[in-house]
Amino acid sequence: MNYPTDAKGRYLRIPTPLKREEQPTHSLQPRINWIERHKRFIVWYQRKLGLSDYGLLWFVFFKGIIVAVIIDKVIFN
């Protein structure tokens, strides 16, 4: 398959048509709202702290370590 390229030989991004969203059933609606709300919160949090995607991953990694240490101290000591 031939993909379109620019003058320098780089591949061009091919726009794909958007899929129509199917209407979820009522039982899944609250779950989807929580997922979408969580995604929006992550984007807001990242912008507020001014972190890149990579920086956000490191921040969350160290935050997890700190939470694990606190839980360890509270439960096992």
Contacts in CASP RR format, 6 or more apart in sequence:
PFRMAT RR
TARGET T0000
AUTHOR 0000-0000-0000
METHOD contacts of the structure
MODEL  1
MNYPTDAKGRYLRIPTPLKREEQPTHSLQPRINWIERHKRFIVWYQRKLG
LSDYGLLWFVFFKGIIVAVIIDKVIFN
3 11 0 8 1.000
3 12 0 8 1.000
3 14 0 8 1.000
4 11 0 8 1.000
4 12 0 8 1.000
4 14 0 8 1.000
5 11 0 8 1.000
5 12 0 8 1.000
6 12 0 8 1.000
24 32 0 8 1.000
42 56 0 8 1.000
45 56 0 8 1.000
46 53 0 8 1.000
46 56 0 8 1.000
49 56 0 8 1.000
49 59 0 8 1.000
51 59 0 8 1.000
END
